Amino acid sequence: SFIACFIFTLLYCLFIYHVLIRGKPQVGVIMFDGTTSNLLISIFSQFFVLLCDAVVAATGWLSTFRLASVTGFRDLWCNFSRLLIPVLGLLFGSATFDYHFVPSDITKDVYAGLVPIDIRLLSNVRTADLWVYFQAFTSILLGHPRYSVPISMASCQTQTNNCKSFLLPGGLEMARQYAPSLNQTLFNGGIFNTTEAIRIDASRGLALSFEHIGPSYEFNWSTECIFPDLVATDGSNERPDRVQLCVHQASDSSVIAGWTSCPEQIWQNDACHANTSWMRRPMPWTVKLTASYQSVTVTYDRVNGSIIDHRAIPAPASTPKELLDVPLSAVDYLALWRKILIPPANTSTSDLVTTKINSILYDITWLHRTYEVTFPDQKDAPLTYLSNFLAVPLQFGVVAVEFANYTVPKGIVDAFLGGKGFLLPEELRTVAVGGHSTTRLAIKEWTGWVFIGGAVGMLVLAAVGIGWVLSRPIKGIGRSGIPELDI
């Protein structure tokens, strides 16, 4: 029984070390996924207990303690050992199922990640494209499974209404094949067509935190705010409306932004332009946005592009903080807002530009009045939408660079950029790997080591006891004087 227990325990401990402690569920061509590992652990643990119980009962320690004339301790040892063995199995009670990516041999050099806002691109990107992104993602961006995941940041320890933090790793759609032209997505050429998932290693994402400032903050109304108007188009019966957006440059490279719209009562009286008292009061929906670079390995679903798994890569401790902080510019935000919300001079009320701007402004004003008047219990919803509104250019700024890369005429590139063109930084160069997804059984590392230590210790004690008994001289058994017994 000792030999059988020794061989089984050795193999079982190797399984625990490789699959559970090291987190490598693949052994050769065999994949021990989470469900299979959980089943094997249950079976092997029961078998291990039975073998060890047999060793405790049959081990030479029983003879050892008898020869040593300590029968009291002998009984204590045997009984205590039998009770202790099942306890080792309970160490795996904190096991969980963890995501695991199984890579294939399909790899590709790519650009992946995000870049800060580059205001130079405003003159090279059509306003219509900007409208599409702002209108499509202002309501959903930070909750979209393709682009964002909630995280914990030092500047925002708790996910509450007062502070929320998110990681924007870049998105599968924004990644480009590594080449001078940025017009080739990861799907061009069909290299990943046979894979279930795509992992992008060490891409440079952005970690964003949004801290609710509240109505106590006051902006400089003349230099830090814009007041876009919703103007009734020809032939419509829309009421004139107005929105106020403000942004302040904070000292730590972050920005403080707020927005509001014409109150319900004033709007109902068609007085949003005549009565401007609401435009000079503190805004209840104000947030402080802070951004920093975050290297992260992300696995995406190849079919729908959603984020399956993400693993943040800590920056070296010696990295200066200023290299991790993303400088946000209030001036850039104001320029961007003016481009998408304020029509050029001499734009008629029948112009398509006015119609598109009205559409965005209507969304904003409807949002504010609906949640402020109709759903007051959810009055913080405009903060969520404001956070999305601020994050849109950070998420899709890389798209502007890619678009300008293959659309801006060479003459303009030579004149304004010295012939270098619009390129993504080399920091965004990384590797995309095709593969498939599975799960693995994950335990706390110390529980695995305690189990291995306990099992090995028990076998060592049994082996020492057997060796001690075998090393003792064999003594003859005296006669009892009873013929029936002395055969």
Secondary structure, 3 states (H helix, E strand, C coil): CHHHHHHHHHHHHHHHHHHHHCCCCEECCEECCHHHHHHHHHHHHHHHHHHHHHHHHHCHHHHHHHHCCCHHHHHHHHHHHHHHHHHHHHHHHHCEEEEEEEEEEEEEEEECECCCCCHHHHHCCCHHHHHHHHHHHCCCHHHCCCCCEECCECCECCCECCEEEEEECCCCCCCEECCCCCCCECCCCCCCCCCCEEEEEEEEEEEEEEEECCCCCCCCCCCCEECCEECCCCCCCCCCEEEEEEEEECCCCCEEEEEEECCHHHHHCCCCCCCCHHHHCCCCCEEEEEEEEEEEEEEEECCCCCEEEEEEECCCCCCCHHHHECCCCHHHHHHHHHHHHCCCCCCCCCCHHHHHHHHHHHHHHHHHHHHHHHCHHHCCHHHHHHHHHHHHHHHHHHHHHHHHHHHCCHHHHHHHHCCCCCCCCHHHEEEEEEEEEEEEEECCHHHHHHHHHHHHHHHHHHHHHHHHHHHCCCCCCCCCCCCCCCC
